[in-house]
Amino acid sequence: MDQATQIQQIAERTERLLVRHRELQRTNALLTEQVALLTHERDSLKSRLGAARARIDALLERLPESITVAPAPAYRKDSTDVGDLP
């Protein structure tokens, strides 16, 4: 293999590496943007969750102390469940 062929192979390989590098840079930029968007969305959801919890706590504080919540009846799947159907 002569020197010109080796130089040509190195040049082609270098060009492929540069193309791949540019592709990876674009992918990295897109992923970085996506992480930023998801971080913002997560922070917003955490804030909304905190506000909802505060509203629920405020509502619970307004309930009289004497009210007790009865447990919901257990659901049984049997033939009597269709009594309301025509």
Number of C-alpha atoms within 10 A of each C-alpha: 5 6 8 9 10 11 11 11 12 12 12 12 12 12 12 12 12 12 12 12 12 12 12 12 12 12 12 12 12 12 12 12 12 12 12 12 12 12 12 12 12 12 12 12 12 12 12 12 12 12 12 12 12 12 12 12 11 11 10 11 10 9 9 8 8 6 7 7 6 6 6 6 6 6 7 8 8 7 7 8 10 9 7 6 5 4
